[in-house]
């Protein structure tokens, strides 16, 4: 299987990432149509900052039993959940969404992160990131 052609956007133009990409594009017919899908790499430092802040809040406040429990709580409080209907009873319950790298791109994680830190700051009465900036 041939590798996918990759391009990046710079100054309003789509440019090939490698010489393979450039050569492959050059060999395409003049009116070739492409389906482009943006690729967003998740930021490891941003993800680690999130978990470090949650861990520190848990240690400082004792209000949650673990960073994982705080994490699940924050997803619910920020609206990152989906309703599920129990077909047997008709009851509705809610399941938190995942922030896994494969489930949430960097742009969406950044939005979630900002919302989660705002909710957390309001809940605990101080900025959970004040020790990291």
N, C-alpha and C positions, 0 to 999 in steps of 0.2 A: 504494500500500500504506500503510495507516494505521500510525502508530508504535505500538510496544508500550506497554502500560500499565505504569508503574513505581511501586513502593511501597518504603518503607523501614520498618524496624522500630524503634520507639522506645517504651520503657516497656511492652513486651508487646503493642503494637498495630501493625498495618500501616497506614501513612499514605501518601496519594498524594504523589508528588514535585512535580508541577506542577498547575496549574489544569486543564490538559487531562486529566491522569490522574484528578483528582477528578470532573470532569464526565462522563467516560466511565464511570467506576465508578457514578456516580449514575444514569446512564441504563440500567444493566444491570437485568435482572429480579431480584426479591427473592432467589430461591434459586440465583442464578448460581454455578456452580462454576468455580474458577480453578486452573490449574496454575502454581505459583510455582517459579521457578528462581533460586537465589541468584546474584548477580553480585558478583564480587570484583575490584576494580581492583588491578592489580599496582602496587607501589610502585617508582617509578623510583629514588629515593634508595637504597632497600634493594638493588636490583639493581646499581646503580653501586658501592655499598660492597663487594659481593661481588667484583666484577671488580677494584676497586682493591686489595683485600686480596690477591687472587691475584697480581696484578701485582707488588706489593711483596714477597711471599714469593718469587716467581721471581727478582727482582733480588737479594734478600738472601741466598738460599741457593744459587742456581745449580743446584738439584736437578732442575728441569724446564726444558725448552727454551723454553717459552712459557706464558702464563697459560691458553691454550686447552688445552694438553696437561695442565696441572695440573687444569683443570676436568673434562676427560674422565676423568682418574684418580679424582678425587673422586666423580664420579657412580657409578663402578664400586664404589668402596670403601664408599659409603653405601647400596648396594643399588638405586640408580636405574638399572636396566638390565633388559632382557628377553632371554630365551633364544630363539634362532632355530635351527631344525633345517634342515640342508642336506639336501634331499630326495634328492640324488644320492648322497651318501656316508653319510647318517644321522648325521653329526657334528653336535655342538651348539656354537654359538658365541654370544657375548653382545654385544648392542648397547646402548650407553648411551642412556637416555631423554633427552628434550629438556626444558630449563627455559624454553623460549620462552613469552612471555606468553600465547599461544594454547593452550599445552599444560599449563600449570601455574598455578593461581590463587595469590593472595597467601598464603593459609593454607598451602598445600602448599609454596610456595617458602620460607616462613619456617621450616617444619619441615626442609626440605632444607638451608637455610642453616645452621641450628643444628647439624645433624649434620655438615655439611661442615667447619664451623669447628672442631668438636670433634675430628674425625679429623685435620684439618690441624695443630691444636695438639699433639696426641699425636705426630704424625709429626715435626714440626720442633722440638718441645720448648719452644715458647712460644706465647702467644695471638696469632694473626695480626691481631687487631683492637685490640691494645693501643695502637697509635698513632692510632686513630680515635675513641676514646671520650673 
